[in-house]
Amino acid sequence: MKSLILETSTEKNFLIFAEDGILRKAKRLPGGAELSKILPREVNSLIQGLGPIDFLAVGQGPGSYTGIRVGAALAKGLAFGWQIPLYGFCSLKTFIPSEQGSFAVAIDAKMGGLYLLLGERTGEKLAFQPPQLVKPDQAILTLQSIKNITSPHPSDIASKLPGFLIQEKDPCLNLLTKWAFSEGFNTPLTLTYLSSP
């Protein structure tokens, strides 16, 4: 099976072409206004000559409102045109730490709050709570006992989480690829626009 995976909710956007759970090709993409102009061209370039795609997966947030919509709109159009399934995944799950134990992924919500994804890593097993939109004081209380905190842009949230050590994390492309081909991944696309903190 062949899959196209799109993630456009942060400034660390990417495309993946995967086959049977193995990442075959990947492309990092810029964020901002340029993304909507280049995304269709980059998708076409990535999958050129690779044969038909069996399913699409797209990051459904939380994250940049515009970025999520750009990726989801293209994915919906492609899935409709190619008549293939379209699945969504929590964008924060692409930034989980590799260390064992409890962890948090945090990104700036750009409205005075933070998006948080809390989870636990035990061996190869991952367990997650639903993503939350919280005020900084709530985040500080929630994160007191968590040592592994990651973010795609820790500098964006450092002022909201003073005293916390936040590791910068790039997307885990291989982990996401394996996950996309596992049982239980086939969740319908539901864009995650969390309400104000």
Secondary structure, DSSP 8 states (H G I E B T S, - for coil): -EEEEEE-SSSSEEEEEEETTEEEEEEEE--TTHHHHHHHHHHHHHHTTS----EEEEE--SS-HHHHHHHHHHHHHHHHHHT--EEEE-GGGGG--SSSEEEEEEEE-SSS-EEEEEEEEETTEEEE---EEE-HHHHHHHHTT--EEEES-HHHHTTTSTT---EE----HHHHHHHHTSTT---B---------
